[in-house]
Structures are given as C-alpha cells and as structure tokens.
Amino acid sequence: MPSRILTPANQITILRLVFVPIFAILVIERDYGWALAVLGAAAISDVVDGTVARIFHQESPLGVALDPIADKLLLTTAYLTLAFRDVLPWWLTILVLSRDVAIIMTAALISLVAGYRPLRPTVLGKMSTTIQVATVFVAVGLQVNFPLATALLLRICIYLT
C-alpha cells in the first residue's frame, strides 16, 4: 500500500513551511527582493500542491490539515516581520492576528460544546485571506519599487484587509 503521508502534494506543502523562516530572515535583513521571490514561490506552491493533490487523487488528512497551517504560518510571519520593519502598521497586524485567534477560539468552543464539526471555509473568509495576501505582496513589492505596487494601492489593501 503506497504511503499517503509524503505524497508529492504534501511534500510541496512542507516546502512552503520551509519558506516561512527564509521569508522572515529576508525581511528582517531588509532583502525585500529575495523576500518577494520567496513569497511568489510560496504562492505558486500553494496553487500547485492543491492541483497535484486533486489531479493525482492524493488528498490526505495530513494535507488537509497541513495546507491551512502552512498558509497561516506564512501570513502570520509576514505580518509580524513586516510590522517589525515598519512596512505595515502594527495596528493592522494586531487586527489580522486577533481575527485568527478569535476564529480558533470560536472553533474550539464549538468543538467543546457540540463535538467535533468540520468547519469549511466561507467565501467571505477566502476573500479576506486573498486581500491579506495581496496586502503582503503589495507591501513587499513597494519596498523593491515594483511598478504595480504603489503607496496608494498599499493603503487601499490595508483598509480592505
């Protein structure tokens, strides 16, 4: 029986976890060009791992759990390090992280009271995450003078987030 743990899709997700400390180090060192490249590679790997899992029927409980964990770790790290470097405002980072904590606490409370229930992502939640990711991309892109990343676009992304 083939292993359902280290499938190619899960290996790609694990690679995204490796990107987290690399991204953090690059931002702390103010090497925003490479940080943007790592962020881009992480975004591509996020699309590829899901696609590989679906096409090759490699969905696994580990992959289902690991994928959102990798996403949240990268976003949390991005907001914290970018706020530390004054690229994003601290108030935004606190709001984004507080939202995640509130969601986790609510899910835990529901599980304690009503028993385990799978909580599926909502359209609004996916939109929120997309805007959060866009905000990080624009913030890092602005640091390297990426043509599409402007201060106005960053401000809009911050308020949409």
Disulfide bonds with the S-S distance in Angstrom:
none
